[in-house]
Amino acid sequence: EDIAALLNRGYSYDVLSTGLLTLDVLQVQDGILKAEDAAYQALIVYDMSQLAYDAAEKLLAYAKNGLPVIFYKKTPETVKATRVEGKGTQQDLEKVMEELLGLPNVWETADDAALLAALKDGNVEPAVQANIEGFRTVHREDVDGTDYYYLMNQSDKKVSSTVVLEGEGVPFLLNAWTGDSIPAASYKDGAGNVEIPVELNAYEAMLVA
């Protein structure tokens, strides 16, 4: 799994097609890519040697509005089919890519270490800070501002560690079967975050609010 190093540290992701990038449903506000109820701190272009001209134009517009854009493994060099009438030649793509790569919030990375460094340079931090092999997370925020975290151990070994969750106040442990919730017995409240111990058996998960 190419991005395991990111997932182990608490990052999560969605997959967006280049066609979706060209739709108006996606907008960058305050450096965050938003689509209805979803929000993304960065856009990683994964292992692509070809890119449509209209998608490249969108990436340029996103980056100019402050969104960190990271090319991982490959940087597109060849134009792909485009829906922009009168444009879309190889020369058009090269011009857009040259401007895009010249921006301070755009990086080219070849491996996990460089990808993590680029995220750090772009101040892109996960809502869950961890460093656990096989650790996976999902973060959701309710309309009232309550944060919900799904923490899962996808390895075949028990893990015992601590994680730092974005949010404030007393964390509650949720039982997905019964709907019951109890306050965490041990936690450390920080500035805008909460540190809690995590003990998960192989392939076990927990819910925290």
C-alpha positions in Angstrom: 0.0 0.0 0.0 1.8 3.1 -1.3 0.4 5.6 1.2 0.5 3.4 4.3 2.9 5.8 6.0 0.3 8.5 5.8 -2.5 6.3 7.1 -0.5 5.0 10.0 -0.1 8.6 11.1 -3.8 9.3 11.1 -4.3 10.8 7.6 -7.4 9.8 5.7 -8.4 10.3 2.0 -11.0 10.1 -0.7 -10.5 9.4 -4.4 -11.6 12.0 -6.8 -11.6 11.6 -10.6 -10.2 14.2 -12.9 -13.7 14.6 -14.4 -15.0 15.5 -10.9 -12.3 18.2 -10.5 -13.8 20.2 -13.4 -17.2 20.4 -11.8 -18.4 23.6 -10.0 -19.4 21.5 -7.0 -15.8 21.7 -5.9 -14.6 25.1 -4.6 -11.6 26.2 -2.6 -12.3 28.4 0.4 -9.6 29.5 2.7 -7.2 27.0 1.2 -9.6 24.1 1.8 -11.2 22.1 -1.1 -14.9 21.8 -0.3 -17.8 19.8 -1.9 -21.1 20.1 0.0 -20.4 18.4 3.4 -16.9 17.2 2.5 -13.6 19.1 3.0 -10.0 18.4 2.0 -6.8 20.0 3.2 -4.7 19.0 0.2 -5.0 17.4 -3.2 -2.6 14.6 -4.1 -2.2 13.7 -7.8 -1.2 10.1 -7.7 1.1 8.5 -10.2 -0.3 10.2 -13.3 1.8 10.8 -16.4 -1.1 12.2 -18.5 -3.6 14.9 -17.6 -6.4 16.6 -19.4 -5.9 20.3 -20.0 -9.2 21.3 -18.3 -8.2 19.3 -15.2 -4.8 21.0 -15.2 -6.5 24.4 -15.4 -8.6 23.5 -12.3 -5.5 22.4 -10.4 -3.9 25.7 -11.2 -7.0 27.6 -10.0 -7.2 25.6 -6.8 -3.5 26.1 -6.0 -3.8 29.9 -6.7 -6.6 29.9 -4.1 -4.2 28.4 -1.5 -4.9 24.6 -1.8 -1.8 22.5 -1.4 -1.3 20.4 -4.5 1.2 17.5 -4.4 2.3 15.3 -7.3 3.2 11.9 -6.0 5.5 9.5 -7.9 4.9 11.0 -11.3 4.2 14.5 -12.6 1.9 14.7 -15.7 3.9 15.6 -18.8 1.5 14.4 -21.6 -1.9 16.0 -22.5 -5.0 13.8 -22.3 -8.3 14.4 -24.0 -9.9 17.6 -22.9 -13.4 19.2 -23.1 -12.1 22.8 -23.4 -12.9 23.9 -26.9 -10.0 25.4 -28.8 -7.5 24.4 -26.2 -5.8 21.3 -25.0 -2.7 20.9 -27.0 0.6 19.5 -25.5 1.9 23.1 -25.5 -1.1 24.3 -23.6 -0.6 21.7 -20.9 3.1 22.4 -20.6 2.4 26.1 -20.0 -0.2 25.4 -17.3 2.1 22.9 -15.6 5.0 25.2 -15.6 3.0 27.9 -13.9 1.5 25.4 -11.5 4.9 23.9 -10.5 6.2 27.4 -9.8 3.7 28.0 -7.0 5.0 27.7 -3.4 2.2 25.4 -2.4 2.8 22.8 -5.1 5.3 19.9 -4.7 6.7 17.0 -6.7 7.3 14.0 -4.5 8.8 10.6 -5.3 8.2 8.5 -2.1 6.3 8.4 1.2 9.0 10.4 3.0 8.9 13.3 0.5 5.1 13.2 0.6 5.0 13.5 4.4 7.5 16.3 4.2 5.3 18.2 1.6 2.2 17.8 3.8 4.2 19.2 6.7 5.5 22.1 4.6 1.9 22.8 3.6 0.7 22.8 7.2 -1.6 19.8 6.4 -2.2 18.0 9.7 -4.5 15.0 10.3 -7.4 15.3 12.7 -5.9 12.2 14.3 -2.2 12.3 15.1 -0.7 8.9 15.6 2.1 6.6 14.5 0.7 3.1 14.6 1.3 0.3 12.0 -2.0 -0.7 10.4 -3.9 2.2 12.0 -6.8 3.6 10.0 -9.1 6.5 10.9 -12.3 8.2 9.8 -13.3 11.7 11.2 -16.7 13.3 10.9 -18.1 16.5 12.4 -21.8 16.9 13.3 -23.8 20.0 12.6 -23.5 21.0 16.2 -19.7 20.8 16.0 -19.2 17.4 17.7 -16.3 15.4 16.4 -16.7 11.7 15.8 -13.7 9.4 15.3 -13.6 5.8 14.0 -10.3 4.3 15.0 -9.4 0.8 13.6 -6.5 -1.5 13.9 -6.1 -3.3 10.5 -3.1 -5.2 11.5 -3.0 -8.8 12.9 -1.3 -7.6 16.1 -2.6 -5.9 19.2 -1.7 -2.2 19.4 -1.3 -0.2 22.6 -0.4 3.5 22.1 -1.8 7.0 22.4 -3.4 9.2 19.8 -4.1 12.9 19.7 -7.6 13.9 18.5 -8.6 17.3 17.2 -11.2 18.8 19.5 -11.8 19.9 23.1 -13.5 18.7 26.2 -14.1 15.3 27.7 -13.9 12.5 25.1 -16.6 9.8 25.1 -16.3 6.2 24.1 -19.3 5.0 22.0 -20.7 1.5 21.8 -22.0 1.0 18.3 -24.0 -2.0 19.2 -26.0 -0.5 22.2 -25.7 3.2 21.5 -24.3 3.7 25.0 -21.5 6.2 25.7 -19.1 6.6 28.6 -16.5 9.3 29.4 -12.9 8.2 28.8 -11.3 7.1 32.0 -8.0 8.6 31.0 -7.2 11.5 28.7 -5.1 14.7 28.5 -6.8 17.9 27.3 -4.5 20.1 25.2 -4.8 23.3 23.2 -7.5 22.4 20.7 -6.8 18.7 21.0 -7.2 15.7 23.3 -4.8 12.9 23.9 -6.2 9.4 24.7 -4.8 5.9 25.2 -5.7 3.4 22.5 -5.7 -0.4 23.0 -7.0 -2.4 20.1 -6.8 -6.1 19.4 -6.1 -7.3 15.9 -8.8 -5.9 13.5 -10.6 -4.2 16.3 -12.1 -0.8 16.2 -13.4 1.9 18.5 -15.6 5.0 18.3 -14.8 8.2 20.1 -16.8 11.5 20.3 
